Amino acid sequence: MRDLKRRSPTDPAERAALRSRRRFTRRQWRRRWLAWRYVVAAILVVAVVAGGVWLVYFSSVLTVKRVDVEGNDLLTRNQVLKTARVPTGEQLARVDIDAISARLRALAAVRAVDVSRKWPDGVQIIVQERVPVAVIEIAGRLRGLDSQGVVFNEYAKAPPGLPRISSTSSTTPTALKEAATVVAALPKELSAMVDHVEVLTVDQITLVLRDERIVLWGSSDDSATKAEVLLQLLRQPAKVYDVSVPGQPTTCPEASADACLSQP
């Protein structure tokens, strides 16, 4: 009996049993791991997400430290920053981009603006400023007028190449926008000839050329066609050129100019 209990571990049967027990143990551990691996993975995901949320929304690592401004010419950098009021030191993810954009769009000189986050610590502001197509005198001040009829900026004297728009106290903003549309549609060759544009109503727009010839333009409708017709018509000697109906243009000689202008 004592010999049986002390069999050599090299006995084939015992070795086989030992291997079987080991395989059983490995299978048990494998089953446990399969059961727990999803729990472990979920814990890791939650930890990563929680760490990310803390890093982005609560830590001082990703806060606003710089503001980049591009596209400004009429406006100074300080004017843009003062209006934008970007909260430096605040978490970048919490910065209200839409509110900053709205404040900047309220500036008369701003036609459009793009505000974006620049990770890890910046806000970028790209300004598209209005471009004047004419100047207009309002309350004794010379202002710029863009192609949308928006009044902005102020000049000591009119920039070269920009026609002047003459209006009355009864001229509506819509009429000014129509006049701006007309000026913006003029080709360079024709724009250079214009001294000023007189605006009464939306369909009573008149161009006064530098040589004092007068062009009855009408409304801004078909402005491109009217410009083509006028360039051909100006080859004829006359005082008044009427292209308000571009398919039926007319001219008036110097002697009958007053009569032409008095017609409704």
LINNOR-V201471 format. One line per field, one symbol per residue. ss: DSSP state (a for helix, b for strand, c for the rest). psi: psi as a letter, one per 30 degrees, with the letter a starting at -180 (. if undefined). A space follows every 10 residues. Layout:
ss=???
psi=???
//
This chain:
ss=caaaaccccc caaaaaaaaa aaaaaaaaaa aaaaaaaaaa aaaaaaaaaa aaaaaaaacc ccbccbbbbb ccccccaaaa aaaacccccc baaaccaaaa aaaaaccccb bbbbbbbbcc cbbbbbbbbc cbbbbbbbcc bbbbbbcccc bbbbbccccc ccbbbbcccc ccaaaaaaaa aaaaaccaaa accbbbbbbb bccbbbbbbc cccbbbbbcc ccaaaaaaaa aaaccccccb bbcccaaacb bbcaaaaaaa aacc
psi=eeeefhkkfg keeeeeeeee eeeeeeeeee eeeeefeeee eeeeeeeeee eeeeeefflg ehljflkkkl fkeekleeee eeeehkikfl keffkjeeee eeeeffkefj elkkklkjkf glkkjjkjlk kkfllkkkhg kjllkafggk kllkkelkkk fklkkkllff kleeeeeeee eeeffkleee effkelkkje afgikkkjlf gglkjjebaf kheeeeeeee eeeffkklek kjgfjffill lkleegeeee ffk.
//
